[in-house]
């Protein structure tokens, strides 16, 4: 018997766009819709998560210093560093940042006093409930020192406002499954698969058993149990079902 189940890194994800909050305070720049290729499901714990629909920019002035928060969806550390290189301004006084990808996160104060920039940026990300996101805050010094408390409030505040105003989408992971089934039940099986809107259906006839084939596919994680029950009820209770 040979079971064909794709590796986790190839599992796709379905994104469902949430309505954008009313009305946007932040200005949308360079729209970039989230797709399954942008999200690496192996970095998370499965299920669903909320991320940004596109890159968003918000500018605020605090005691003559200009703070520009730029937030965008990312998939991993490499894409986070790429995002940073695209949006940072080498002419600015500071380019501080933080990102979160599942349980992984990093932050950087970029010359600001330790803990006054990167940490409040990350705290704002964590409080927002948004995942797979990076925020870079560009600061142009205006001549008035803010002090440590003022910096924490400025960096954390601009990020919190930026993320609060950003359009988001819910990303739903899909689980690979395999069914070993006899040829005469294929029609019934395919009817069930169609009703549960599975994707990437493939067949392998090299199972080592006469009149038996292996059907593999991917289904929304929250439909796995119901689909399994439907297959057993309509095909056979003792049917072999494999899932990751």
C-alpha positions in Angstrom: 0.0 0.0 0.0 1.3 3.4 -0.9 -0.1 6.5 0.7 0.5 9.8 -1.1 0.2 12.7 1.3 1.9 16.0 0.5 4.5 17.5 2.9 3.2 20.2 5.3 5.0 23.0 3.5 2.8 22.4 0.5 -0.5 22.5 2.3 -2.6 25.4 1.0 -4.6 27.8 3.0 -7.9 29.5 2.2 -8.2 33.2 3.0 -11.7 34.7 3.7 -11.7 38.5 3.6 -13.3 40.3 6.5 -15.1 43.5 5.9 -12.8 46.5 6.4 -13.5 48.4 9.7 -15.2 51.7 9.4 -13.7 54.0 8.0 -10.0 53.7 7.7 -7.8 56.1 9.6 -4.7 54.7 7.9 -4.0 55.3 4.3 -3.7 52.1 2.2 -0.5 51.9 0.2 0.6 49.4 -2.4 -2.3 46.9 -2.0 -1.1 43.3 -1.7 -3.8 40.7 -1.2 -2.9 37.6 0.9 -2.7 34.3 -1.0 -1.9 30.8 0.1 1.6 31.1 -1.3 2.3 33.9 1.2 1.5 31.8 4.2 3.5 28.9 5.5 1.2 26.7 7.5 4.0 24.8 9.1 4.9 27.8 11.3 1.6 27.8 13.0 -0.5 25.4 15.0 -3.2 24.8 12.3 -6.8 26.0 12.4 -7.4 29.7 11.5 -5.7 32.9 12.1 -6.2 36.6 11.3 -3.7 38.5 9.2 -3.6 41.7 7.2 -5.2 41.8 3.9 -2.7 44.3 2.5 0.1 46.8 3.4 -1.1 49.8 5.4 0.6 53.1 6.3 -0.3 55.4 9.2 1.5 58.7 10.0 1.3 60.6 13.3 3.3 63.5 14.8 4.3 63.5 18.4 6.1 66.6 19.8 7.4 67.5 16.3 8.7 64.0 15.7 7.1 62.2 12.7 6.2 58.5 13.3 5.2 56.5 10.2 3.9 53.0 10.9 4.0 50.6 8.0 2.3 47.2 8.5 2.1 44.3 6.1 1.4 40.6 5.9 4.4 38.2 6.0 4.9 34.4 6.0 8.3 33.9 7.7 11.4 35.6 8.9 12.8 35.8 5.4 9.8 37.7 4.1 9.9 39.9 7.2 13.4 41.0 6.4 12.5 41.5 2.8 9.6 43.7 3.9 11.9 45.7 6.1 14.4 46.3 3.3 11.6 47.5 1.0 10.0 50.0 3.4 12.8 51.4 5.7 14.2 54.9 5.1 18.0 55.1 5.6 17.6 58.9 5.9 15.3 58.6 8.9 16.5 58.9 12.5 15.3 55.4 13.4 13.6 52.4 11.6 12.3 50.3 14.5 10.3 47.1 13.9 8.7 43.9 15.2 7.1 40.9 13.6 5.0 37.9 14.6 4.7 34.6 12.8 2.8 32.1 15.0 4.9 31.6 18.1 8.0 33.2 16.5 8.7 36.9 16.9 11.5 39.5 16.8 11.9 43.2 17.5 14.5 45.9 17.1 14.9 49.3 18.7 17.3 50.5 15.9 19.2 52.9 18.2 16.3 54.0 20.4 16.8 53.3 24.2 16.5 49.6 24.9 12.9 48.5 25.2 11.3 51.8 24.1 10.5 50.9 20.4 10.7 47.3 19.3 9.0 45.9 22.4 6.0 48.3 22.4 5.6 47.6 18.7 5.5 43.9 19.3 3.1 44.4 22.3 0.7 46.3 20.0 0.9 43.4 17.5 0.2 40.8 20.2 -2.7 42.8 21.6 -4.3 43.2 18.1 -4.7 39.5 17.6 -3.2 39.7 14.2 -0.7 37.1 13.1 1.8 36.8 10.2 2.4 40.5 10.3 5.4 42.9 10.5 5.3 46.6 11.5 8.1 49.0 10.8 7.9 52.4 12.5 10.0 55.1 10.8 10.8 58.1 13.0 12.1 61.5 12.0 13.4 63.3 15.0 11.7 66.7 15.5 14.1 68.2 18.1 12.2 67.5 21.3 13.2 64.4 23.4 10.3 62.3 24.4 11.9 60.3 27.3 11.5 56.6 27.7 7.8 56.7 28.6 7.0 59.0 25.8 8.8 56.8 23.3 6.9 53.7 24.5 3.6 55.5 24.2 4.5 56.9 20.8 5.7 53.7 19.2 3.0 51.5 20.8 0.3 54.0 20.1 0.9 54.5 16.4 1.1 50.7 15.8 -2.0 50.0 17.8 -3.9 52.6 15.8 -2.5 51.4 12.5 -3.5 47.8 13.1 -6.9 48.7 14.6 -7.7 50.5 11.3 -6.3 47.9 9.0 -8.5 45.5 6.8 -7.9 41.9 7.8 -8.7 38.5 6.5 -9.2 35.1 8.2 -6.9 32.3 6.8 -8.2 28.8 7.2 -5.8 25.8 6.9 -6.5 22.7 4.9 -5.8 19.1 6.1 -4.4 16.4 3.8 -6.5 13.2 3.9 -6.3 9.8 2.1 -9.0 7.2 1.5 -8.3 3.6 0.5 -11.5 2.6 -1.3 -12.8 0.0 -3.8 -13.6 1.0 -7.3 -17.3 0.4 -6.9 -17.6 3.0 -4.2 -15.7 5.8 -6.0 -18.9 7.4 -7.3 -20.3 7.7 -3.8 -17.0 8.9 -2.4 -16.6 11.6 -5.0 -20.1 12.8 -4.3 -19.2 13.3 -0.6 -15.9 15.0 -1.5 -17.7 17.4 -3.8 -20.3 18.3 -1.2 -17.5 19.2 1.3 -15.6 21.3 -1.3 -12.3 19.4 -1.0 -9.4 20.4 -3.2 -6.4 18.7 -5.0 -8.1 15.3 -5.5 -5.6 12.6 -6.7 -5.8 8.9 -7.3 -3.2 6.2 -7.0 -4.1 2.8 -8.3 -0.9 1.1 -7.1 -2.2 0.0 -3.7 -1.2 -3.6 -3.9 -4.8 -4.7 -3.6 -7.2 -5.7 -6.4 -9.9 -3.3 -7.3 -8.7 -0.8 -4.7 -7.4 2.8 -5.2 -6.1 5.5 -2.9 -7.8 8.9 -3.2 -6.0 11.8 -1.6 -7.3 15.4 -1.2 -7.3 18.4 1.2 -10.2 19.7 3.2 -10.8 22.6 5.6 -9.6 21.7 9.0 -13.0 22.3 10.6 -14.7 19.9 8.2 -12.5 16.9 8.8 -14.6 15.1 11.3 -17.9 15.7 9.5 -16.4 14.5 6.2 -15.0 11.4 7.8 -18.4 10.5 9.3 -20.1 11.2 6.0 -17.7 8.9 4.2 -18.1 6.1 6.7 -21.9 6.4 6.7 -22.2 6.4 2.9 -19.3 4.2 1.9 -18.3 1.7 4.6 -17.8 2.0 8.4 -14.5 0.1 8.2 -13.0 2.1 5.4 -9.4 3.1 5.8 -9.0 6.9 6.2 -5.6 8.6 6.7 -5.0 12.1 7.8 -2.2 14.4 9.0 
